[in-house]
């Protein structure tokens, strides 16, 4: 196994996997929860995550982002690392509620109608946040060519966003977890 994936798995298991009784965004109950940001917002883990994302990023992608907050650290770190490696890559956030003042809108950051986009999310279960990001990006006129998750928690995101290609760095099984609720 790639040492970077091992590093990410260890960090997620140490900092992000929580056990107890949780209500998921879907309303379902679970005995475990993955708070991915508790792990990936640590400097070395953020760098490792950005490296792994760049490894699987579609070569046509010119912008990366998704629904705030889940996408923000991934998108901004990946864009920064990409630039350091000579690949210009814009980053953006999709607001949870469109702004109705200033320039308004659902997108914050750098995204243009001619961009090819990878929408990202930290830990989707059903892909709802990915779908909202895809809708906002498409509304602007940009083209979503890929969707990516750090951890695919529920295994339903790929089907819900099809035909957009979906890739996850890890699954709940990789972290020693079963289906949500188990």
C-alpha positions in Angstrom: 0.0 0.0 0.0 1.2 3.5 -0.8 2.7 5.0 2.3 0.6 8.2 1.8 -2.6 6.2 2.0 -1.3 4.4 5.1 -0.6 7.9 6.6 -4.1 9.1 5.7 -5.7 5.9 7.1 -3.8 6.2 10.4 -4.6 9.9 10.8 -8.3 9.3 10.1 -8.4 6.3 12.5 -6.7 8.4 15.2 -8.4 11.7 14.9 -11.6 11.4 12.8 -13.3 8.1 13.5 -15.7 8.6 16.4 -17.8 5.9 18.1 -21.1 6.3 19.8 -24.6 7.2 18.7 -24.8 9.7 15.8 -27.5 11.0 13.5 -26.2 11.4 10.0 -27.1 14.2 7.6 -29.5 11.7 5.9 -31.4 11.3 9.3 -30.1 7.7 9.6 -28.6 6.6 12.9 -25.1 5.2 13.1 -22.8 3.9 15.8 -19.8 5.6 14.2 -19.1 8.9 12.5 -16.1 10.1 10.5 -15.3 13.8 11.1 -12.7 13.9 8.3 -11.7 17.5 8.9 -10.4 16.6 12.4 -7.6 14.7 10.6 -7.1 16.3 7.2 -6.7 19.8 8.6 -3.5 18.8 10.3 -0.6 20.1 8.2 1.1 16.9 7.1 -2.2 15.1 6.6 -3.5 18.0 4.5 -0.4 17.8 2.4 -0.7 14.1 2.0 -4.4 14.4 1.1 -3.6 17.0 -1.6 -0.9 14.8 -3.0 -3.3 11.8 -3.2 -6.0 14.0 -4.8 -3.6 15.3 -7.5 -2.7 11.7 -8.3 -6.2 10.8 -9.3 -7.4 14.2 -10.6 -8.6 14.1 -14.2 -6.0 15.9 -16.3 -8.7 18.1 -17.9 -9.7 19.6 -14.6 -9.0 23.4 -14.3 -10.9 24.1 -11.1 -11.6 22.2 -7.9 -14.2 22.9 -5.1 -17.4 21.9 -3.6 -19.9 22.6 -0.9 -18.4 24.6 2.0 -17.0 23.3 4.6 -16.4 19.7 3.5 -14.7 20.6 0.3 -12.7 23.7 1.4 -9.5 22.3 2.9 -9.2 19.7 0.1 -9.8 22.1 -2.7 -7.6 24.9 -1.5 -4.7 22.6 -0.5 -4.9 20.7 -3.8 -4.9 23.9 -5.8 -1.9 25.3 -3.8 0.1 22.1 -4.3 -0.8 21.9 -8.0 0.5 25.4 -8.5 3.7 24.6 -6.7 4.1 21.7 -9.2 3.4 23.8 -12.2 -0.3 23.0 -12.8 -2.6 26.0 -12.6 -5.7 24.9 -10.8 -8.4 27.3 -9.5 -10.3 26.7 -6.2 -13.8 27.7 -5.1 -16.5 27.0 -2.5 -20.2 26.6 -3.0 -22.1 28.5 -0.4 -24.8 26.6 1.5 -27.1 29.6 0.9 -26.6 31.9 -2.1 -25.5 35.4 -1.1 -28.1 38.1 -2.0 -25.8 41.1 -1.6 -22.6 42.3 -3.3 -22.2 40.2 -6.4 -24.4 37.6 -4.9 -24.5 34.0 -6.0 -23.7 30.5 -4.8 -20.0 30.4 -5.7 -17.1 32.0 -3.8 -13.6 31.9 -5.2 -12.2 31.3 -8.7 -14.6 29.5 -11.1 -15.4 30.5 -14.7 -18.0 29.2 -17.2 -15.3 27.6 -19.3 -13.8 25.5 -16.5 -13.7 21.8 -16.3 -14.4 21.0 -12.6 -13.8 18.3 -10.0 -16.3 18.7 -7.2 -15.0 17.4 -3.9 -16.4 16.4 -0.6 -14.7 15.0 2.5 -17.0 12.2 3.5 -20.2 11.6 1.5 -22.8 9.0 2.5 -25.4 9.6 -0.2 -23.8 12.3 -2.3 -26.2 15.1 -1.4 -23.5 17.7 -1.0 -21.8 16.6 -4.2 -25.2 17.0 -6.0 -25.7 20.5 -4.7 -22.2 21.5 -5.8 -22.7 20.0 -9.2 -25.9 21.9 -9.6 -24.2 25.2 -8.6 -21.3 24.7 -10.9 -23.5 23.7 -13.8 -25.7 26.8 -13.1 -22.7 29.0 -13.6 -22.0 27.2 -16.9 -18.9 25.2 -16.0 -18.6 21.5 -16.7 -18.2 18.9 -14.0 -15.9 16.2 -15.3 -15.2 14.4 -12.0 -16.3 14.0 -8.4 -14.0 13.0 -5.6 -14.3 12.1 -1.9 -11.6 11.6 0.7 -13.7 8.8 2.3 -16.8 7.3 0.7 -18.8 6.6 3.9 -21.9 5.1 2.4 -21.2 3.8 -1.1 -24.2 5.6 -2.6 -22.6 8.7 -3.9 -21.3 7.3 -7.2 -24.8 6.0 -8.2 -26.5 9.3 -7.3 -24.1 11.5 -9.3 -23.7 9.2 -12.3 -22.8 9.6 -15.1 -20.1 11.9 -13.6 -17.1 9.8 -12.8 -16.6 9.4 -9.0 -13.4 8.4 -7.2 -12.7 8.1 -3.5 -9.3 7.9 -1.9 -10.7 5.5 0.8 -13.9 3.8 1.9 -15.3 3.2 5.4 -14.2 -0.4 5.0 -10.6 0.8 4.6 -10.9 2.4 8.0 -12.2 -0.9 9.5 -15.9 0.3 9.6 -18.9 -1.4 8.2 -22.1 0.1 6.8 -23.4 3.2 8.6 -25.5 2.1 11.5 -23.3 -1.0 12.3 
